[in-house]
Amino acid sequence: MLFVTIKIVFFKYHLWMWFG
């Protein structure tokens, strides 16, 4: 569960970097 959360956060951060 924790690993999944980290993956989601990392994915969101990646999206922010793309849109940023």
Secondary structure, DSSP 8 states (H G I E B T S, - for coil): -HHHHHHHHHHHHHHHHHH-
